[in-house]
Amino acid sequence: MTSAPKQMNGAESVVRSLHAAGVDVCFANPGTSEMQFVDALDRTKLMHCVLGLFEGVVTGAADGYARMTGKPAVTLLHLAPGFANAAANLHNARKARVPMVNLVGDHALRHQQYDAPLSADVEGACKPFSDWVKSGTDAGSFAADAMEALRVAKGKPRRIATLIAPADIGWDEGGQIAKEITPDGPAPLDEAALTDAVAALESGEKTTILVSNSVLEDVATLALLQGIAETTGATILAPTSSRRIERGQGRAAMAKVPYPINEAIACLAPYSRAILIETLPPVAFFAYPGKPSLLLPEDCAQVTLVGVDGDGQAAVAALADRIGAKPGTGKGTAMPARPQSGAITLANIGAALANALPEDAIVVDEAVSSGGATFAAGDGARPNSWLALTGGSIGIGIPLSAGAAIACPQRPVITIQGDGSAMYTIQGLWTQAREGSNVTTVILANQSYEILKHELHNVGAQPGQDALDMLNLDRPHLDFVALARGMGVPGRRVEDVADLMRAIEDAAKEPGPYLIEAML
C-alpha cells in the first residue's frame, strides 16, 4: 500500500480511507459524475474493480460478495437513474441484511440549480432502498462521511448505507484521510426472554424455533439447534428464503416455511408456541382472498429470544446451556440415488442436483417456480453454502453468483436459475466471463413465468389466452446458449437428467463460467 499524499482530492481520500478500513472490492457501473472515483481507483490501485453492464448486476454482485465474506464491498453508481436501475437488487440485499456501501454520483453542487437532463432527486431515490443516506458537502469531510457510512453498514444488523457524491467535492482538493469508526455491536441477550424461551420448550406444547441470518451460517450453531430439537422435541424452521444456509451431508438438515400460502399455513398450524431467533414472525408474500397475512396461528404464543439486531449464535448457545442440550447426533440426509436417463422433471431434479453438486460448492438458488423441487438437494449433497432470493425481487441469481465467486475464488459456484428471472440481469454472465469466475449457471427452462400462473389461480382468476400470453416465454423461444455465447460464456442445452448431472460435474471442474440450459 502506498502512503497517502499530503494533498489529495475528495474522491481519493474516500478510496484510501475505505481501503484502510478493510474495503478492497468495488463493483461499478460509473458515469461522468463518477469519473473522479474512476481516476482515484486507477491511481491508487487499492481495490479490485469489477464492472457490471447494468446497475442491478453491480448491487446483486455486492450482495453475493457480502453474504460470503461478511464484509461490505463498495458500489459505484451513476446519479438517480443509475440508482433506480440498481434498486431491485438493493431491495433484496436490504432484506438479507447484508453490509453494503453505495457511492452514488450527483451533479456538481454549482450545477444542481440548472435542471440538467440527468437531474433528479438522488436522495429521494435512495431512501426507500437504504438504511442510511447522506450527501457529501465538501472535500475535507467527504472521507469522514464515508467512514460513517461504513460504520452503519457493519453494525448489527448489517445495513445498506448510501453516500451521495456531488462531482465537485470528489475532484476538489483538500481531501482528508478519516479513521474507521467502531460499528454498533449486537443488542444484549434479554435474560427474561431466555427464561420465557426455556419455559416454552419445557411446556409440553408443540413448539417451533424459527431462526435466520447468522444462526444459519454457522455449522456449530446448527448442530446445537439440532441438539435442542432432539432434547425437547421442538421443530427448527428457517424462513422461506435465507441469505445463506450451511447445508449438506454431515450437517443438520434445515426445513423452511414453504412459499405457497396454503402449504405455509399448514406447516405452521400445529404450533402453539414459537421462539424467534434473529427473525421476524413469518408473513405471507402477498395478501390472498380469505387467507391471513400472518402465518403463525392467532393463538400461538411467541417469544423473541433475540431480534434481528441480536447475536443469534450466542442466543442458541445460551438456550442449549439452559436446557442441557449438546450438539445433535443426527448425521444429516443421505445422498439420494442417482437418477437414470430420462426427461428432466420436478420429480427427479432434486436428486440430480444433489448428486452433481461438487464438494464445498456455493449454490445460488433462484429457481423460483421450481424452488420447492430443488431445495431438498442442498441437504443430500456434499457440504455446501446455499444462497437464496431474499426480497422476492427477481433477477438476482446471476449477479449474486458473480459476487460470491469474487469473494471465494477457490470454491465452485452453481447457480440454479429460472429462465424468466434470468432475463432481468443476463448481463451478469459477461462479468463472470471477464473475471474468469468458476460459475456454472443452470437455466431451468420451463419457458414461462410458471409461478405467476399459480398466483393467478391463487387470487381466484380463471385465466384466458390473453392472460396466459403475458406469462409465457414463447414466440420467440429464448436461446440461452446463444445468449451466453454472445457474452463469452460457453454452454450447452440438455434434455436428459443424466446429461444434466454430467454437464454440471464437468463444468464445475473447469475454470471459468459455463451455462447449461436444462429443458423441463
VEXKE-662073 format. One line per field, with one value per residue (C-alpha): residue number from 1; residue in three letters; chain; x, y, z. Coordinates in steps of 0.1 Angstrom, whole numbers, plus 2048, in hexadecimal, padded with zeros to 3 digits. Each point is the difference from the previous one (the first is absolute). Layout:
// VEXKE-662073
nr <- c(NUM:...)
rest <- c(ALA:...)
kette <- c(A:...)
c1 <- c(X:...)
c2 <- c(Y:...)
c3 <- c(Z:...)
***
This chain:
// VEXKE-662073
nr <- c(1:2:3:4:5:6:7:8:9:10:11:12:13:14:15:16:17:18:19:20:21:22:23:24:25:26:27:28:29:30:31:32:33:34:35:36:37:38:39:40:41:42:43:44:45:46:47:48:49:50:51:52:53:54:55:56:57:58:59:60:61:62:63:64:65:66:67:68:69:70:71:72:73:74:75:76:77:78:79:80:81:82:83:84:85:86:87:88:89:90:91:92:93:94:95:96:97:98:99:100:101:102:103:104:105:106:107:108:109:110:111:112:113:114:115:116:117:118:119:120:121:122:123:124:125:126:127:128:129:130:131:132:133:134:135:136:137:138:139:140:141:142:143:144:145:146:147:148:149:150:151:152:153:154:155:156:157:158:159:160:161:162:163:164:165:166:167:168:169:170:171:172:173:174:175:176:177:178:179:180:181:182:183:184:185:186:187:188:189:190:191:192:193:194:195:196:197:198:199:200:201:202:203:204:205:206:207:208:209:210:211:212:213:214:215:216:217:218:219:220:221:222:223:224:225:226:227:228:229:230:231:232:233:234:235:236:237:238:239:240:241:242:243:244:245:246:247:248:249:250:251:252:253:254:255:256:257:258:259:260:261:262:263:264:265:266:267:268:269:270:271:272:273:274:275:276:277:278:279:280:281:282:283:284:285:286:287:288:289:290:291:292:293:294:295:296:297:298:299:300:301:302:303:304:305:306:307:308:309:310:311:312:313:314:315:316:317:318:319:320:321:322:323:324:325:326:327:328:329:330:331:332:333:334:335:336:337:338:339:340:341:342:343:344:345:346:347:348:349:350:351:352:353:354:355:356:357:358:359:360:361:362:363:364:365:366:367:368:369:370:371:372:373:374:375:376:377:378:379:380:381:382:383:384:385:386:387:388:389:390:391:392:393:394:395:396:397:398:399:400:401:402:403:404:405:406:407:408:409:410:411:412:413:414:415:416:417:418:419:420:421:422:423:424:425:426:427:428:429:430:431:432:433:434:435:436:437:438:439:440:441:442:443:444:445:446:447:448:449:450:451:452:453:454:455:456:457:458:459:460:461:462:463:464:465:466:467:468:469:470:471:472:473:474:475:476:477:478:479:480:481:482:483:484:485:486:487:488:489:490:491:492:493:494:495:496:497:498:499:500:501:502:503:504:505:506:507:508:509:510:511:512:513:514:515:516:517:518:519:520)
rest <- c(MET:THR:SER:ALA:PRO:LYS:GLN:MET:ASN:GLY:ALA:GLU:SER:VAL:VAL:ARG:SER:LEU:HIS:ALA:ALA:GLY:VAL:ASP:VAL:CYS:PHE:ALA:ASN:PRO:GLY:THR:SER:GLU:MET:GLN:PHE:VAL:ASP:ALA:LEU:ASP:ARG:THR:LYS:LEU:MET:HIS:CYS:VAL:LEU:GLY:LEU:PHE:GLU:GLY:VAL:VAL:THR:GLY:ALA:ALA:ASP:GLY:TYR:ALA:ARG:MET:THR:GLY:LYS:PRO:ALA:VAL:THR:LEU:LEU:HIS:LEU:ALA:PRO:GLY:PHE:ALA:ASN:ALA:ALA:ALA:ASN:LEU:HIS:ASN:ALA:ARG:LYS:ALA:ARG:VAL:PRO:MET:VAL:ASN:LEU:VAL:GLY:ASP:HIS:ALA:LEU:ARG:HIS:GLN:GLN:TYR:ASP:ALA:PRO:LEU:SER:ALA:ASP:VAL:GLU:GLY:ALA:CYS:LYS:PRO:PHE:SER:ASP:TRP:VAL:LYS:SER:GLY:THR:ASP:ALA:GLY:SER:PHE:ALA:ALA:ASP:ALA:MET:GLU:ALA:LEU:ARG:VAL:ALA:LYS:GLY:LYS:PRO:ARG:ARG:ILE:ALA:THR:LEU:ILE:ALA:PRO:ALA:ASP:ILE:GLY:TRP:ASP:GLU:GLY:GLY:GLN:ILE:ALA:LYS:GLU:ILE:THR:PRO:ASP:GLY:PRO:ALA:PRO:LEU:ASP:GLU:ALA:ALA:LEU:THR:ASP:ALA:VAL:ALA:ALA:LEU:GLU:SER:GLY:GLU:LYS:THR:THR:ILE:LEU:VAL:SER:ASN:SER:VAL:LEU:GLU:ASP:VAL:ALA:THR:LEU:ALA:LEU:LEU:GLN:GLY:ILE:ALA:GLU:THR:THR:GLY:ALA:THR:ILE:LEU:ALA:PRO:THR:SER:SER:ARG:ARG:ILE:GLU:ARG:GLY:GLN:GLY:ARG:ALA:ALA:MET:ALA:LYS:VAL:PRO:TYR:PRO:ILE:ASN:GLU:ALA:ILE:ALA:CYS:LEU:ALA:PRO:TYR:SER:ARG:ALA:ILE:LEU:ILE:GLU:THR:LEU:PRO:PRO:VAL:ALA:PHE:PHE:ALA:TYR:PRO:GLY:LYS:PRO:SER:LEU:LEU:LEU:PRO:GLU:ASP:CYS:ALA:GLN:VAL:THR:LEU:VAL:GLY:VAL:ASP:GLY:ASP:GLY:GLN:ALA:ALA:VAL:ALA:ALA:LEU:ALA:ASP:ARG:ILE:GLY:ALA:LYS:PRO:GLY:THR:GLY:LYS:GLY:THR:ALA:MET:PRO:ALA:ARG:PRO:GLN:SER:GLY:ALA:ILE:THR:LEU:ALA:ASN:ILE:GLY:ALA:ALA:LEU:ALA:ASN:ALA:LEU:PRO:GLU:ASP:ALA:ILE:VAL:VAL:ASP:GLU:ALA:VAL:SER:SER:GLY:GLY:ALA:THR:PHE:ALA:ALA:GLY:ASP:GLY:ALA:ARG:PRO:ASN:SER:TRP:LEU:ALA:LEU:THR:GLY:GLY:SER:ILE:GLY:ILE:GLY:ILE:PRO:LEU:SER:ALA:GLY:ALA:ALA:ILE:ALA:CYS:PRO:GLN:ARG:PRO:VAL:ILE:THR:ILE:GLN:GLY:ASP:GLY:SER:ALA:MET:TYR:THR:ILE:GLN:GLY:LEU:TRP:THR:GLN:ALA:ARG:GLU:GLY:SER:ASN:VAL:THR:THR:VAL:ILE:LEU:ALA:ASN:GLN:SER:TYR:GLU:ILE:LEU:LYS:HIS:GLU:LEU:HIS:ASN:VAL:GLY:ALA:GLN:PRO:GLY:GLN:ASP:ALA:LEU:ASP:MET:LEU:ASN:LEU:ASP:ARG:PRO:HIS:LEU:ASP:PHE:VAL:ALA:LEU:ALA:ARG:GLY:MET:GLY:VAL:PRO:GLY:ARG:ARG:VAL:GLU:ASP:VAL:ALA:ASP:LEU:MET:ARG:ALA:ILE:GLU:ASP:ALA:ALA:LYS:GLU:PRO:GLY:PRO:TYR:LEU:ILE:GLU:ALA:MET:LEU)
kette <- c(A:A:A:A:A:A:A:A:A:A:A:A:A:A:A:A:A:A:A:A:A:A:A:A:A:A:A:A:A:A:A:A:A:A:A:A:A:A:A:A:A:A:A:A:A:A:A:A:A:A:A:A:A:A:A:A:A:A:A:A:A:A:A:A:A:A:A:A:A:A:A:A:A:A:A:A:A:A:A:A:A:A:A:A:A:A:A:A:A:A:A:A:A:A:A:A:A:A:A:A:A:A:A:A:A:A:A:A:A:A:A:A:A:A:A:A:A:A:A:A:A:A:A:A:A:A:A:A:A:A:A:A:A:A:A:A:A:A:A:A:A:A:A:A:A:A:A:A:A:A:A:A:A:A:A:A:A:A:A:A:A:A:A:A:A:A:A:A:A:A:A:A:A:A:A:A:A:A:A:A:A:A:A:A:A:A:A:A:A:A:A:A:A:A:A:A:A:A:A:A:A:A:A:A:A:A:A:A:A:A:A:A:A:A:A:A:A:A:A:A:A:A:A:A:A:A:A:A:A:A:A:A:A:A:A:A:A:A:A:A:A:A:A:A:A:A:A:A:A:A:A:A:A:A:A:A:A:A:A:A:A:A:A:A:A:A:A:A:A:A:A:A:A:A:A:A:A:A:A:A:A:A:A:A:A:A:A:A:A:A:A:A:A:A:A:A:A:A:A:A:A:A:A:A:A:A:A:A:A:A:A:A:A:A:A:A:A:A:A:A:A:A:A:A:A:A:A:A:A:A:A:A:A:A:A:A:A:A:A:A:A:A:A:A:A:A:A:A:A:A:A:A:A:A:A:A:A:A:A:A:A:A:A:A:A:A:A:A:A:A:A:A:A:A:A:A:A:A:A:A:A:A:A:A:A:A:A:A:A:A:A:A:A:A:A:A:A:A:A:A:A:A:A:A:A:A:A:A:A:A:A:A:A:A:A:A:A:A:A:A:A:A:A:A:A:A:A:A:A:A:A:A:A:A:A:A:A:A:A:A:A:A:A:A:A:A:A:A:A:A:A:A:A:A:A:A:A:A:A:A:A:A:A:A:A:A:A:A:A:A:A:A:A:A:A:A:A:A:A:A:A:A:A:A:A:A:A:A:A:A:A:A:A:A:A:A:A:A:A:A:A:A:A:A:A:A:A:A:A:A:A:A:A:A:A:A:A:A:A:A)
c1 <- c(800:80D:800:7E5:80D:800:7E7:7E4:7DD:7E0:7FC:823:7FB:7E1:811:81E:7EB:7E9:81D:812:7E0:800:7EB:813:7E6:7EC:7E3:7FA:7EC:80C:7F7:80D:7F8:816:81F:813:7FB:80A:820:806:7FB:818:81B:800:7FB:7F2:7E0:7F6:7E8:7E5:7EB:7DB:7EE:7E0:7FD:7EA:81E:816:7EA:7F8:825:807:7E5:810:822:7F3:7ED:820:819:7EA:80F:7F5:80C:7FB:7EA:804:7DF:7F6:7E7:7DB:7F9:81E:7F5:7DD:80E:812:7E3:7F0:81E:807:7DD:80B:820:7EE:7E8:81E:810:822:819:805:80D:7F3:811:7E7:80B:7ED:804:819:7F1:803:7EE:7E3:7EB:7FD:7EA:819:7F2:80B:7F5:7EA:7FB:81D:7FA:7DB:808:818:7EC:7E7:81C:81A:802:816:803:816:80C:824:805:826:820:80F:7E4:7F8:815:7F1:7DD:80C:80C:7DE:7F0:818:7F8:7DA:806:815:7E9:7E8:7EA:814:7F2:800:812:7FF:817:7F7:81E:7FC:81A:813:807:810:817:807:821:800:7F6:80A:805:7E6:804:7E8:7E4:7F7:7DE:7E3:801:7E3:7E5:806:7ED:7E1:801:7DA:7FB:818:7EB:7E1:80F:80B:7DC:7F2:817:7F7:7DB:7F8:7EE:809:81C:813:821:801:824:811:81F:820:7F1:7FD:824:813:802:807:7E1:7EB:80C:7F6:7DD:7FE:809:7E5:7E7:80B:7FE:7DE:7ED:7FF:800:81A:7F5:811:7ED:7F4:820:821:81F:816:7FD:81D:7F2:809:80B:80C:7ED:7DE:7E4:7EC:7DB:7F1:7DE:7F2:7F9:7DD:7E6:7EC:81F:80F:7E0:7FF:824:7FC:7DC:80B:814:7F3:822:81B:823:80F:826:80D:7E0:7DD:7DF:7F9:7EA:7F0:811:7DF:7DC:7E8:7DA:7F6:823:813:81E:812:807:803:7DF:7EF:802:825:814:81F:821:81B:820:815:7F5:812:817:80B:81B:7EC:81E:806:7DB:7FF:81E:7EF:7DF:813:812:7E0:7EF:81F:801:81F:808:7E8:809:7EE:815:7EC:7F0:80D:809:7E2:803:80F:7E4:803:7FA:7DF:7EF:809:7E2:7F8:7FE:825:812:806:812:813:80D:809:815:810:809:826:810:7FF:7EA:7EF:7DD:7EC:7DB:7E9:7EC:7E0:7E3:817:80E:7EB:80F:824:803:803:820:813:7FC:809:81E:823:806:7F6:7F5:7DD:7F7:7DC:7EA:7F8:7EA:7EC:80D:80A:820:819:80E:81A:80E:7FF:816:818:805:803:81B:814:7FD:80A:814:80C:7DC:7EA:7DF:7E1:7E2:7DE:7EE:7DC:7FF:7E8:814:821:7F6:7FF:826:80E:81C:80F:80E:817:80E:806:812:816:80A:806:7E9:7F8:7DA:7EA:7DE:7E4:7E2:7E0:7ED:7DB:7FA:7E8:7FB:7F2:7FE:7E9:7E8:7FC:7FB:7E6:7EC:807:7ED:7E2:805:7F6:81A:7FA:819:807:80A:815:812:80D:810:80E:824:7F9:7FC:81E:810:81F:821:815:81E:802:7FB:81C:818:7FB:80D:81E:7F1:800:7E2:7E9:7DC:7F6:7DF:80A:805:820:80F:7F7:813:81F:7FF:800:81C:816:7FA:807:823:80A:80A:7EA:7DB:7E9:7DA:7E9:7DD:7EC:7DF:7E4)
c2 <- c(800:822:81B:81C:81F:821:80E:7ED:805:7F5:7E1:7F3:807:7EA:7E4:800:802:7E3:7EA:807:7F4:7DF:808:7F1:7F9:819:7F5:81C:80E:824:81E:823:80C:7E3:805:80E:7DF:7EC:815:7FB:7DB:7FD:816:7EF:7DC:7F8:7EE:7E4:812:7EB:80E:7F7:808:80A:80F:7E3:7E9:817:7FF:7DB:7F8:815:7ED:7DE:80D:80B:7DF:7EC:818:810:822:81C:808:823:806:81D:80B:81C:81A:7F9:7ED:7E9:7FA:7F9:7E4:7F3:802:7DD:7ED:81A:7F7:7DB:80A:814:7E4:7E9:818:800:81D:816:823:812:81E:811:81D:820:820:819:816:81F:7EE:7F3:81F:7FD:7E1:7EF:7E1:7E7:815:7EF:7FC:7E9:7FF:7F9:7E4:7F0:802:7E3:7E8:80B:800:81F:81C:81F:818:80D:825:806:7EF:803:7EC:7E8:7E3:805:7FC:7E0:7F3:807:7ED:7E3:801:7FD:7E4:7EB:804:7E6:7FA:806:81C:812:822:818:81E:819:80F:821:801:81F:7F4:7E2:813:81D:800:7FF:7DC:7F3:7DB:7F6:7E3:7E3:804:7E3:7F2:7F8:7DD:7E9:807:7EE:7DF:806:7E8:802:7F6:7E3:7F4:803:7EC:7E5:7FF:7FC:7E3:7EF:807:7DF:813:7FE:819:80D:814:818:80A:816:814:7F8:7E1:7EF:809:7ED:7DA:7FD:815:7EB:7E0:810:808:7DB:7F7:817:7EF:7DD:80A:812:7F3:823:805:817:815:81A:81C:7F9:811:804:813:7E2:7DD:7E8:7DF:7DD:7DE:800:820:805:800:820:801:821:810:7F9:81C:7F5:810:7E0:7EC:81B:801:7DA:7FF:818:7F6:7E6:817:811:80E:811:80C:81A:804:81B:800:810:7EE:7EF:813:7F6:80E:80F:805:7E6:7FF:7EF:7F9:80F:817:7F3:7DB:7F4:7F6:81D:7EF:7F6:80F:810:808:814:7F3:819:817:807:817:7E4:7E5:7E1:7E9:80A:7FE:7DC:7F7:80F:7EE:7DF:805:808:7E0:7EA:7F9:7F5:801:7EA:7DC:7FE:7F9:815:7F5:7E3:806:7F6:7E6:80D:804:7EC:80D:810:822:81B:804:810:7DD:7F8:821:802:7DE:809:820:7EF:7E7:81A:81C:800:800:823:80F:822:7FA:81F:7F7:815:7E2:813:7E9:7E1:80A:7E8:7E3:80C:80B:7DC:7FB:816:7E7:7E0:80F:803:81E:820:824:808:823:80A:81C:814:81D:7F1:818:7E8:803:7FA:7DE:807:820:7F0:7E4:818:811:7DF:7F4:821:7F9:7DC:7FA:7DD:7F3:7F5:813:7EF:816:7F0:81A:804:80B:81D:810:7FA:819:81C:800:7E9:81A:7F1:7E4:819:80A:7DB:7FB:81F:7F5:7DC:7F4:7DB:804:7E6:80E:7E7:810:7ED:807:7FA:81D:813:815:7E0:80D:81D:7E7:7F1:822:808:7E3:809:821:7EE:808:7E9:80A:802:801:825:7FB:7E2:812:818:7E4:7E9:805:7F5:810:800:7E6:80C:7F1:802:7EE:81A:81D:7F2:7FB:824:80B:7E9:7E3:7DD:7EA:7E4:7F6:7DF:7ED:7E0:7FF:7EB:819:81C:7F0:7FA:823:80F:7E9:808:825:804:7F0:819:824:81B:803:7E8:800:7E1:805:7E4:7FB:7F7)
c3 <- c(800:7F6:81B:7FC:7EF:813:7E8:7F0:7F3:811:7EC:808:825:7FF:7ED:817:820:7F6:7F6:821:811:7ED:7E1:7E3:7E4:7EC:7EA:7E7:7E3:800:7EB:7FB:824:80E:7EA:81E:812:7E1:7FF:825:7FE:7E3:80F:823:7F4:822:7F6:7E9:7E8:7F0:7E4:7FC:7E0:813:822:80D:7F8:815:81F:7FD:7FE:81E:813:7F6:80B:822:806:7FC:811:81A:7F7:7E8:7DE:7F2:7E1:7E8:7F0:7E9:80C:808:7DF:806:824:7F4:7EA:81F:817:7FB:80B:81C:80C:802:811:81A:808:803:819:7EF:803:7E2:7FA:7E1:7F0:7EA:7EB:7FC:7ED:80D:81B:7EA:7E3:813:7FD:7DA:7FC:7E8:7ED:81A:81E:819:825:807:825:7FB:7E9:818:821:7FA:7F9:819:826:801:7E5:801:7E6:802:803:7FD:7F8:822:812:7E4:80D:823:7F0:7F0:822:80F:7E3:806:826:7F8:7E6:818:81F:80D:7EC:7E1:7EB:7DE:803:7E2:7FD:7E5:7EF:7EF:7E4:80C:823:7F0:7EA:818:813:826:806:822:80A:81A:819:803:81A:816:7F5:818:80E:805:819:821:807:815:81E:803:7DC:805:81E:7EB:7E4:818:80E:7DD:7F9:822:7FC:7F0:7E4:7DC:7FA:7E2:801:7E2:7F9:7E6:7F6:813:810:7DF:7F5:81C:7FF:826:807:7E9:812:822:7F2:7F5:824:80E:7E9:80B:825:7FF:7E2:7F1:7DA:7F1:7E2:7EA:7ED:7DD:7F3:812:7F6:807:810:806:7F3:7F4:80D:823:809:810:7E6:801:7F6:7F6:7FF:7DD:7E7:7F5:817:807:807:817:815:802:80A:81E:80A:81A:816:81F:809:7EB:809:7E8:7FD:7E8:7ED:7FE:802:7DF:7E8:7DF:7E1:7F5:80C:7F2:802:81F:80C:81E:7FC:820:7FC:824:810:812:821:7FD:81D:7F2:811:7EE:810:7EC:7E4:7DF:814:817:801:7F6:803:824:807:7F3:816:81E:7F9:7FC:821:813:7F5:800:7DB:7EE:7DA:7ED:7F9:7DE:7E2:7E8:7E0:7EA:7DC:7EB:7E5:7E0:7E6:7E0:7DD:7F8:7FE:819:817:822:80D:7F9:7FE:826:800:7E1:80F:821:7ED:7E9:818:808:822:811:7E5:804:7F3:7F5:7FE:7EA:7F4:808:7F5:802:822:813:7EC:801:824:80D:7EC:819:81D:7EC:7EE:80B:818:7F0:807:7F3:7F7:7F7:7F3:820:7F6:7E4:7E5:7E4:7EC:81C:7F8:7E5:811:823:7F2:7F1:822:812:7E8:805:826:7FE:7E0:80C:803:7E3:7FD:7F2:7F7:7FE:7EC:7F3:7DB:804:81D:7EE:7E5:81A:805:7E5:7FC:81F:7EA:7F0:822:808:7DF:805:823:7F6:81C:805:7FE:7F1:7F8:7FC:7EF:809:7E0:803:7E8:815:820:80F:823:7F5:7F0:823:80F:7E6:80D:824:7FC:7F1:7DB:7E4:7E6:7DB:7E4:803:825:7F8:7E4:81A:813:7E4:7F3:7DD:7DE:7FD:817:813:7F6:820:7F1:7E4:819:816:7E2:7F6:822:800:813:7F0:806:7F4:801:811:801:812:826:7FD:7E8:818:81C:7EA:7F3:823:80B:7E2:801:825:7FB:7E6:806:7F2:7FC:7EE:7F9:7FE:7F3:810:7EE:819)
***
